[in-house]
């Protein structure tokens, strides 16, 4: 079992600071803050499931250097900006998957980098409200299943709880750090049956 989730740090991606309005002046400042925030919550004995977009254009040396500074064991569900499976193993991930299904708070939870695709009604409503509707990677998004929760990254949203039983675990929603499984379980319990 995993102790925490971590998603979308985009280590090595300078432009993500501006794209996501992250409060950092440089890539180095962002990296140092992320390492600090990660290690403040994760101990050496914990196992963290990353939900994608870990390293952006980092070579093997840079990837190893960053991951070696982060506490605990690391596994990953690949995102659209992650390198090949073999490269993810090379930098220090012990397991690499495209998707996983876990049990959290007695609920079935699918873990994917991607959120569900928008329904036609959601797409129309969001556009009418002036929101950007990101439909990229539609072929990689999981099917919406009413009997399970979806734990995901990818969106860079500040919102933690989405529509249709989705929990966003990206760093942009969690004070630039990891999310403990107990925190996800608390959201599931508090939200109840949909």
SULDA-V804850 format. One record per residue. N is the residue number from 1. RES is the residue in three letters. PSI is psi in whole degrees, -180 to 180 (NA if undefined). OMEGA is omega in whole degrees, 0 to 359 (NA if undefined). Layout:
n=N res=RES psi=PSI omega=OMEGA
n=N res=RES psi=PSI omega=OMEGA
This chain:
n=1 res=UNK psi=157 omega=180
n=2 res=UNK psi=154 omega=180
n=3 res=UNK psi=-21 omega=184
n=4 res=UNK psi=166 omega=174
n=5 res=UNK psi=153 omega=179
n=6 res=UNK psi=133 omega=185
n=7 res=UNK psi=144 omega=169
n=8 res=UNK psi=39 omega=175
n=9 res=UNK psi=-27 omega=182
n=10 res=UNK psi=49 omega=175
n=11 res=UNK psi=131 omega=179
n=12 res=UNK psi=-2 omega=185
n=13 res=UNK psi=93 omega=182
n=14 res=UNK psi=-42 omega=185
n=15 res=UNK psi=-16 omega=179
n=16 res=UNK psi=-26 omega=180
n=17 res=UNK psi=-49 omega=178
n=18 res=UNK psi=-42 omega=181
n=19 res=UNK psi=-41 omega=185
n=20 res=UNK psi=8 omega=181
n=21 res=UNK psi=45 omega=177
n=22 res=UNK psi=143 omega=188
n=23 res=UNK psi=49 omega=183
n=24 res=UNK psi=146 omega=181
n=25 res=UNK psi=-19 omega=182
n=26 res=UNK psi=165 omega=177
n=27 res=UNK psi=-42 omega=179
n=28 res=UNK psi=-42 omega=179
n=29 res=UNK psi=-42 omega=178
n=30 res=UNK psi=-47 omega=180
n=31 res=UNK psi=-47 omega=182
n=32 res=UNK psi=-41 omega=178
n=33 res=UNK psi=-42 omega=181
n=34 res=UNK psi=-42 omega=178
n=35 res=UNK psi=-45 omega=179
n=36 res=UNK psi=-50 omega=182
n=37 res=UNK psi=-39 omega=179
n=38 res=UNK psi=-52 omega=184
n=39 res=UNK psi=-20 omega=176
n=40 res=UNK psi=-22 omega=183
n=41 res=UNK psi=-22 omega=186
n=42 res=UNK psi=127 omega=177
n=43 res=UNK psi=172 omega=181
n=44 res=UNK psi=-27 omega=184
n=45 res=UNK psi=-3 omega=184
n=46 res=UNK psi=155 omega=178
n=47 res=UNK psi=120 omega=185
n=48 res=UNK psi=131 omega=175
n=49 res=UNK psi=112 omega=177
n=50 res=UNK psi=139 omega=180
n=51 res=UNK psi=44 omega=168
n=52 res=UNK psi=166 omega=180
n=53 res=UNK psi=52 omega=180
n=54 res=UNK psi=-57 omega=187
n=55 res=UNK psi=130 omega=182
n=56 res=UNK psi=107 omega=180
n=57 res=UNK psi=30 omega=173
n=58 res=UNK psi=138 omega=173
n=59 res=UNK psi=177 omega=184
n=60 res=UNK psi=-44 omega=181
n=61 res=UNK psi=-48 omega=180
n=62 res=UNK psi=-43 omega=179
n=63 res=UNK psi=-46 omega=178
n=64 res=UNK psi=-41 omega=181
n=65 res=UNK psi=-42 omega=180
n=66 res=UNK psi=-52 omega=184
n=67 res=UNK psi=-31 omega=180
n=68 res=UNK psi=-20 omega=178
n=69 res=UNK psi=-10 omega=184
n=70 res=UNK psi=132 omega=182
n=71 res=UNK psi=157 omega=169
n=72 res=UNK psi=179 omega=176
n=73 res=UNK psi=150 omega=184
n=74 res=UNK psi=130 omega=172
n=75 res=UNK psi=163 omega=185
n=76 res=UNK psi=141 omega=165
n=77 res=UNK psi=119 omega=190
n=78 res=UNK psi=144 omega=174
n=79 res=UNK psi=180 omega=184
n=80 res=UNK psi=-20 omega=179
n=81 res=UNK psi=4 omega=181
n=82 res=UNK psi=150 omega=178
n=83 res=UNK psi=-172 omega=182
n=84 res=UNK psi=162 omega=178
n=85 res=UNK psi=-45 omega=182
n=86 res=UNK psi=-38 omega=179
n=87 res=UNK psi=-35 omega=178
n=88 res=UNK psi=-39 omega=174
n=89 res=UNK psi=-42 omega=182
n=90 res=UNK psi=-35 omega=182
n=91 res=UNK psi=-9 omega=173
n=92 res=UNK psi=4 omega=175
n=93 res=UNK psi=135 omega=183
n=94 res=UNK psi=-18 omega=175
n=95 res=UNK psi=141 omega=178
n=96 res=UNK psi=130 omega=181
n=97 res=UNK psi=164 omega=174
n=98 res=UNK psi=-27 omega=181
n=99 res=UNK psi=152 omega=177
n=100 res=UNK psi=158 omega=172
n=101 res=UNK psi=127 omega=182
n=102 res=UNK psi=167 omega=173
n=103 res=UNK psi=121 omega=178
n=104 res=UNK psi=130 omega=180
n=105 res=UNK psi=42 omega=180
n=106 res=UNK psi=24 omega=178
n=107 res=UNK psi=145 omega=175
n=108 res=UNK psi=129 omega=182
n=109 res=UNK psi=122 omega=174
n=110 res=UNK psi=136 omega=177
n=111 res=UNK psi=121 omega=181
n=112 res=UNK psi=152 omega=172
n=113 res=UNK psi=-33 omega=191
n=114 res=UNK psi=143 omega=171
n=115 res=UNK psi=174 omega=173
n=116 res=UNK psi=153 omega=172
n=117 res=UNK psi=152 omega=177
n=118 res=UNK psi=144 omega=169
n=119 res=UNK psi=164 omega=178
n=120 res=UNK psi=-41 omega=180
n=121 res=UNK psi=-43 omega=179
n=122 res=UNK psi=-45 omega=180
n=123 res=UNK psi=-47 omega=181
n=124 res=UNK psi=-46 omega=181
n=125 res=UNK psi=-45 omega=181
n=126 res=UNK psi=-45 omega=179
n=127 res=UNK psi=-40 omega=179
n=128 res=UNK psi=-29 omega=179
n=129 res=UNK psi=-1 omega=178
n=130 res=UNK psi=13 omega=179
n=131 res=UNK psi=149 omega=172
n=132 res=UNK psi=131 omega=179
n=133 res=UNK psi=110 omega=182
n=134 res=UNK psi=105 omega=179
n=135 res=UNK psi=13 omega=180
n=136 res=UNK psi=152 omega=176
n=137 res=UNK psi=37 omega=181
n=138 res=UNK psi=-35 omega=182
n=139 res=UNK psi=-17 omega=181
n=140 res=UNK psi=-9 omega=182
n=141 res=UNK psi=139 omega=182
n=142 res=UNK psi=155 omega=176
n=143 res=UNK psi=145 omega=179
n=144 res=UNK psi=117 omega=179
n=145 res=UNK psi=124 omega=185
n=146 res=UNK psi=-24 omega=185
n=147 res=UNK psi=13 omega=180
n=148 res=UNK psi=158 omega=173
n=149 res=UNK psi=156 omega=175
n=150 res=UNK psi=123 omega=175
n=151 res=UNK psi=124 omega=189
n=152 res=UNK psi=171 omega=172
n=153 res=UNK psi=-135 omega=170
n=154 res=UNK psi=-38 omega=192
n=155 res=UNK psi=-25 omega=185
n=156 res=UNK psi=20 omega=178
n=157 res=UNK psi=157 omega=173
n=158 res=UNK psi=-12 omega=182
n=159 res=UNK psi=136 omega=179
n=160 res=UNK psi=-43 omega=183
n=161 res=UNK psi=123 omega=180
n=162 res=UNK psi=-177 omega=176
n=163 res=UNK psi=161 omega=174
n=164 res=UNK psi=47 omega=174
n=165 res=UNK psi=43 omega=177
n=166 res=UNK psi=135 omega=175
n=167 res=UNK psi=120 omega=180
n=168 res=UNK psi=122 omega=183
n=169 res=UNK psi=20 omega=179
n=170 res=UNK psi=151 omega=183
n=171 res=UNK psi=-29 omega=182
n=172 res=UNK psi=-20 omega=179
n=173 res=UNK psi=-12 omega=188
n=174 res=UNK psi=47 omega=175
n=175 res=UNK psi=35 omega=175
n=176 res=UNK psi=37 omega=178
n=177 res=UNK psi=-178 omega=180
n=178 res=UNK psi=164 omega=180
n=179 res=UNK psi=123 omega=178
n=180 res=UNK psi=146 omega=178
n=181 res=UNK psi=-35 omega=178
n=182 res=UNK psi=-33 omega=178
n=183 res=UNK psi=-39 omega=176
n=184 res=UNK psi=-43 omega=179
n=185 res=UNK psi=-40 omega=179
n=186 res=UNK psi=-39 omega=178
n=187 res=UNK psi=-45 omega=180
n=188 res=UNK psi=-46 omega=181
n=189 res=UNK psi=-43 omega=183
n=190 res=UNK psi=-33 omega=183
n=191 res=UNK psi=-35 omega=177
n=192 res=UNK psi=-160 omega=184
n=193 res=UNK psi=134 omega=180
n=194 res=UNK psi=NA omega=NA
